Amino acid sequence: MNDVLGQSEIDALLGAVTDDAAPLDQADAQSPPDLLSAEQFRDPTIEIRPYDFKRPERVSKDQIRALQALHDTFARNFGASMSGFLRTIVEVNTSSIEQLTYGEFIQGLPNPTCFNLLDCEPLEGQMCLELSPLIVYPIIDRLLGGSSADLFIPPRPLTKIESRLVTKITDRAQANLTEAWAGVMPINFQLAETESSPQLVQIVPPNEVVVVVGFEMKMGDRAGTMSLCIPFNLIEPIIDDLANQGWDAYNRGKRDQRIQSRIVEKLGKAPLNAAAVLAETAITVDDLLNLEPGDLIMTDKPDASPLVFTIEGKRKFIGHLGQIKGKRAMQVQRPITEHDRV
């Protein structure tokens, strides 16, 4: 079979292409092209952003800002908790928050390190809390009574005793994480496992997107880092609640004002017992037992001295005794202050 086209066949094909090209060109002139031409690609007015399919941006900027605000609160509370525990000032600050793949996160960690896996019930999955040896060993040294002035950071995994001491750090981190995430969803963080080699732990596939929150910890002249790795598939069911957290807090403030005004309105109709204390004195038990109708009880208070006006037994106002339309009355002058001797 001859596969070579003759000249007549080639001319026929070119003629068919030329006849079909006119309507296609007219259709293209009416609708804008989907792809950029070479001239449009070089146009400085058109913004072109590179997109890496290996690292898709699955968390929006609003959700990233919400995560940062949430973990800023965690950093403050965790720093205060560690300061009270270690009896020294410990500063914890949020240094960065970014989207990476899990493989990139693991490759950026030292080996060995303190790698902790946290269960996040009721969410399905685990988070990773990594503590740098640069800050872990100074904390252990202080717990054992050292000054960590000339402390050497050994390039080895933690011993069993050291791992037991590190749990005192992770326990406080879990409690503060639970408190920080309570505004989004009640999550019970529990330590599931501790490893020294991050490469041995695969909680998600290496190409899975994770959000890594970086913290900086300072204790005296010692400093180190702490990283919290949050897989996207873990927080995907509640990711929309993160961006709405700020608006919910704003609306919650408005609701609180309405509720407060409603409570004040209802309490305004509540009855209270009010009384004016004319005078006070002290008597013996024998005099109290022998009291009879018509007896007089003498006091040292002059009749022109101010009276105390009480509400539900609490002293609130000072006034004077008077009379209106044949009835005894009290004229309120001013509230009682802490300097009044009444």
C-alpha positions as CSV (number, residue, x, y, z in Angstrom):
1,M,0.0,0.0,0.0
2,N,1.4,3.4,-1.1
3,D,1.4,5.9,1.9
4,V,2.8,8.8,-0.1
5,L,0.2,11.4,-1.2
6,G,0.2,12.6,-4.7
7,Q,0.2,16.3,-5.7
8,S,-3.5,16.3,-6.6
9,E,-4.4,14.9,-3.2
10,I,-2.2,17.5,-1.4
11,D,-3.9,20.3,-3.4
12,A,-7.3,18.9,-2.4
13,L,-6.5,18.9,1.2
14,L,-5.1,22.4,1.2
15,G,-8.3,23.6,-0.6
16,A,-10.5,22.0,2.0
17,V,-8.6,23.7,4.8
18,T,-8.8,27.1,3.1
19,D,-12.6,26.8,2.6
20,D,-13.2,25.8,6.3
21,A,-10.9,28.5,7.7
22,A,-13.1,31.5,6.9
23,P,-16.0,30.7,9.2
24,L,-13.6,29.7,12.0
25,D,-11.8,33.0,11.7
26,Q,-15.1,34.9,11.9
27,A,-16.2,32.9,15.0
28,D,-12.8,33.6,16.6
29,A,-13.2,37.3,15.9
30,Q,-16.5,37.4,17.6
31,S,-15.5,35.6,20.8
32,P,-12.3,36.2,22.8
33,P,-9.7,33.5,22.7
34,D,-9.3,31.3,25.8
35,L,-5.5,31.2,25.5
36,L,-3.2,34.1,25.5
37,S,-1.3,34.9,22.4
38,A,2.4,35.7,22.4
39,E,1.7,39.4,22.2
40,Q,-0.8,39.3,25.0
41,F,1.6,37.2,27.1
42,R,4.2,40.1,26.9
43,D,1.5,42.7,27.6
44,P,2.5,44.4,31.0
45,T,-1.1,45.3,31.8
46,I,-2.1,41.7,32.0
47,E,-1.3,40.0,35.3
48,I,0.0,36.5,35.0
49,R,0.6,34.4,38.1
50,P,2.4,31.1,38.2
51,Y,0.5,28.1,39.5
52,D,2.2,25.1,40.8
53,F,0.0,22.0,40.6
54,K,2.2,20.2,43.1
55,R,1.4,22.9,45.7
56,P,-2.2,24.0,45.3
57,E,-3.5,26.9,47.5
58,R,-6.4,25.2,49.1
59,V,-6.7,27.5,52.1
60,S,-7.8,31.1,51.3
61,K,-6.2,34.2,52.7
62,D,-9.1,34.9,55.0
63,Q,-8.8,31.4,56.5
64,I,-5.1,31.8,56.9
65,R,-5.6,35.1,58.8
66,A,-8.2,33.4,61.0
67,L,-5.8,30.6,61.7
68,Q,-3.1,33.1,62.6
69,A,-5.4,35.0,64.9
70,L,-6.4,31.7,66.6
71,H,-2.8,30.6,67.1
72,D,-1.7,34.0,68.3
73,T,-4.1,33.5,71.2
74,F,-2.7,30.0,71.7
75,A,0.9,31.4,71.8
76,R,0.1,34.0,74.4
77,N,-1.7,31.5,76.7
78,F,1.0,28.8,76.2
79,G,3.7,31.3,77.0
80,A,1.9,32.3,80.2
81,S,1.3,28.7,81.2
82,M,5.0,27.8,80.6
83,S,6.2,30.9,82.5
84,G,4.2,29.8,85.6
85,F,5.3,26.2,85.2
86,L,9.1,26.9,84.9
87,R,9.1,30.0,87.3
88,T,10.8,32.1,84.6
89,I,9.7,34.2,81.7
90,V,8.9,32.2,78.5
91,E,7.9,34.1,75.4
92,V,6.0,32.3,72.6
93,N,5.2,34.2,69.4
94,T,3.7,33.2,66.1
95,S,6.5,33.6,63.5
96,S,5.0,32.3,60.3
97,I,2.1,30.4,58.8
98,E,2.2,28.9,55.3
99,Q,0.9,26.2,53.1
100,L,3.2,23.4,52.2
101,T,3.1,19.7,51.2
102,Y,3.6,17.2,54.0
103,G,6.8,16.1,52.3
104,E,8.3,19.6,52.3
105,F,7.4,20.0,56.0
106,I,9.1,16.8,57.0
107,Q,12.2,17.6,54.9
108,G,12.6,21.0,56.7
109,L,12.7,19.4,60.2
110,P,15.9,18.4,62.0
111,N,16.7,14.8,62.8
112,P,16.5,13.9,65.6
113,T,13.8,16.1,67.1
114,C,10.8,16.0,69.4
115,F,7.9,15.0,67.1
116,N,4.5,14.6,68.7
117,L,1.3,13.3,67.2
118,L,-2.0,14.8,68.5
119,D,-5.4,13.2,68.2
120,C,-8.1,15.7,67.5
121,E,-11.4,14.3,68.4
122,P,-14.1,14.5,67.0
123,L,-12.1,15.4,63.8
124,E,-10.7,12.4,61.9
125,G,-6.9,12.7,61.7
126,Q,-3.9,13.9,63.6
127,M,-1.9,17.1,64.0
128,C,1.9,17.2,64.4
129,L,3.5,19.3,67.1
130,E,7.3,19.5,66.7
131,L,9.6,21.0,69.4
132,S,13.1,21.9,68.5
133,P,15.9,20.4,70.5
134,L,17.3,23.9,70.9
135,I,14.5,24.8,73.3
136,V,13.5,21.3,74.6
137,Y,16.9,20.5,76.3
138,P,17.1,23.9,78.1
139,I,13.6,23.4,79.5
140,I,14.5,19.9,80.6
141,D,17.7,21.2,82.2
142,R,15.7,23.8,84.1
143,L,13.2,21.2,85.3
144,L,16.2,19.2,86.7
145,G,17.6,22.2,88.5
146,G,20.2,23.4,86.0
147,S,20.9,26.9,84.8
148,S,21.3,26.0,81.1
149,A,24.1,28.5,80.8
150,D,26.7,26.2,79.3
151,L,24.3,23.5,78.1
152,F,25.4,21.3,75.3
153,I,22.6,20.2,72.9
154,P,23.2,16.5,72.3
155,P,22.5,15.2,68.7
156,R,20.5,12.2,70.0
157,P,16.9,11.1,70.6
158,L,15.3,11.9,74.0
159,T,15.7,9.3,76.7
160,K,12.7,7.9,78.6
161,I,13.2,10.2,81.5
162,E,13.5,13.2,79.1
163,S,10.5,12.1,77.2
164,R,8.5,11.9,80.4
165,L,9.5,15.5,81.2
166,V,8.6,16.7,77.7
167,T,5.0,15.4,78.3
168,K,4.6,18.2,80.9
169,I,5.2,20.6,78.0
170,T,2.9,18.9,75.6
171,D,0.1,18.6,78.2
172,R,0.1,22.4,78.6
173,A,0.2,22.8,74.8
174,Q,-2.8,20.5,74.4
175,A,-4.8,22.3,77.0
176,N,-4.1,25.7,75.4
177,L,-4.9,24.4,71.9
178,T,-8.2,23.1,73.2
179,E,-9.0,26.5,74.7
180,A,-7.9,28.3,71.5
181,W,-9.9,26.1,69.1
182,A,-13.0,26.2,71.3
183,G,-14.3,29.3,69.5
184,V,-14.4,27.3,66.2
185,M,-15.2,23.8,67.4
186,P,-14.8,21.9,70.7
187,I,-11.7,19.7,70.0
188,N,-10.1,17.4,72.5
189,F,-6.4,17.3,71.8
190,Q,-4.6,14.2,73.2
191,L,-1.0,13.0,72.8
192,A,-1.1,9.8,70.7
193,E,2.6,9.2,70.0
194,T,6.1,10.7,70.2
195,E,8.9,10.1,67.7
196,S,12.4,11.3,67.3
197,S,12.7,10.8,63.5
198,P,10.0,12.7,61.5
199,Q,10.7,10.6,58.4
200,L,9.2,7.6,60.2
201,V,5.8,9.3,60.6
202,Q,3.4,9.5,57.7
203,I,0.0,10.8,58.8
204,V,-0.9,12.0,55.3
205,P,0.6,11.4,51.8
206,P,3.7,13.4,51.0
207,N,2.0,15.5,48.4
208,E,-1.0,16.4,50.7
209,V,-1.4,20.1,51.5
210,V,-0.8,21.0,55.1
211,V,-0.8,24.3,57.0
212,V,2.3,24.8,59.1
213,V,2.2,27.3,61.9
214,G,5.6,28.3,63.2
215,F,6.3,29.6,66.7
216,E,9.4,31.1,68.3
217,M,10.0,30.2,72.0
218,K,12.4,32.1,74.2
219,M,13.5,31.3,77.7
220,G,16.2,33.6,79.0
221,D,19.1,33.6,76.5
222,R,17.9,30.3,74.9
223,A,15.6,30.3,71.9
224,G,14.1,27.6,69.7
225,T,11.2,26.9,67.4
226,M,7.9,25.0,67.6
227,S,5.9,23.9,64.6
228,L,2.2,22.9,64.4
229,C,1.4,20.9,61.2
230,I,-2.4,20.9,60.4
231,P,-3.4,18.6,57.4
232,F,-5.9,20.2,55.2
233,N,-8.1,17.1,55.1
234,L,-8.3,17.3,58.9
235,I,-9.8,20.8,59.0
236,E,-11.7,20.6,55.7
237,P,-15.1,19.9,57.4
238,I,-14.7,23.1,59.5
239,I,-12.6,25.3,57.1
240,D,-15.6,27.5,56.3
241,D,-16.1,28.3,60.0
242,L,-12.6,29.8,60.3
243,A,-13.3,32.7,58.0
244,N,-16.7,33.3,59.6
245,Q,-15.2,33.4,63.1
246,G,-14.5,37.1,63.0
247,W,-18.0,37.9,61.8
248,D,-19.6,35.6,64.3
249,A,-17.7,37.5,67.1
250,Y,-18.9,40.8,65.6
251,N,-22.5,39.6,65.5
252,R,-22.2,38.0,68.9
253,G,-21.2,41.4,70.3
254,K,-24.3,42.9,68.8
255,R,-26.4,40.1,70.2
256,D,-24.9,40.6,73.6
257,Q,-25.9,44.3,73.6
258,R,-29.5,43.4,72.7
259,I,-29.6,40.7,75.4
260,Q,-28.2,43.1,77.9
261,S,-30.8,45.8,77.2
262,R,-33.5,43.1,77.4
263,I,-32.3,41.9,80.7
264,V,-32.1,45.5,82.0
265,E,-35.7,46.0,80.9
266,K,-37.0,42.9,82.7
267,L,-35.0,43.6,85.8
268,G,-36.4,47.1,85.9
269,K,-39.8,45.7,86.9
270,A,-38.4,43.4,89.7
271,P,-39.5,44.4,93.2
272,L,-36.9,45.3,95.8
273,N,-37.1,45.7,99.6
274,A,-36.0,49.3,100.6
275,A,-35.6,50.5,104.2
276,A,-34.3,53.5,106.1
277,V,-32.2,52.8,109.2
278,L,-33.1,55.4,111.8
279,A,-30.6,54.3,114.4
280,E,-28.6,51.4,115.8
281,T,-27.6,50.5,119.3
282,A,-26.4,47.5,121.4
283,I,-28.2,45.8,124.3
284,T,-27.6,42.8,126.4
285,V,-29.4,39.5,126.1
286,D,-31.1,40.0,129.5
287,D,-32.5,43.4,128.3
288,L,-33.7,41.7,125.1
289,L,-35.5,39.0,127.1
290,N,-37.1,41.5,129.4
291,L,-38.4,43.9,126.7
292,E,-42.1,44.7,127.0
293,P,-44.5,46.9,125.0
294,G,-43.9,50.5,125.9
295,D,-40.2,50.2,126.8
296,L,-37.9,52.8,125.4
297,I,-34.6,52.0,123.7
298,M,-32.1,54.8,124.0
299,T,-29.6,55.5,121.2
300,D,-26.7,58.0,120.9
301,K,-27.8,59.2,117.4
302,P,-29.1,62.8,117.2
303,D,-32.5,63.2,115.4
304,A,-30.9,65.7,112.9
305,S,-28.2,63.3,111.8
306,P,-28.4,61.7,108.3
307,L,-30.1,58.3,107.8
308,V,-28.9,55.3,105.8
309,F,-31.1,54.0,103.0
310,T,-30.7,50.3,102.3
311,I,-31.8,48.2,99.4
312,E,-32.1,44.4,100.0
313,G,-30.0,45.0,103.2
314,K,-27.2,46.7,101.3
315,R,-26.3,50.3,102.3
316,K,-26.7,52.5,99.2
317,F,-27.8,56.1,99.9
318,I,-27.7,58.8,102.6
319,G,-30.6,61.1,103.3
320,H,-32.6,63.0,105.9
321,L,-35.8,62.2,107.7
322,G,-38.8,64.3,106.8
323,Q,-42.6,64.4,106.5
324,I,-44.9,64.7,103.5
325,K,-48.7,64.9,103.7
326,G,-48.7,63.6,107.3
327,K,-46.4,60.6,106.5
328,R,-42.9,60.0,107.4
329,A,-40.5,60.2,104.5
330,M,-36.8,60.2,103.7
331,Q,-35.1,62.5,101.2
332,V,-32.2,60.9,99.4
333,Q,-29.2,63.2,99.2
334,R,-26.3,61.2,97.6
335,P,-25.0,57.6,97.2
336,I,-22.8,56.2,100.0
337,T,-19.0,56.3,99.3
338,E,-16.2,54.3,100.8
339,H,-15.2,57.2,102.9
340,D,-18.5,57.6,104.7
341,R,-18.5,56.4,108.3
342,V,-22.0,55.0,108.5
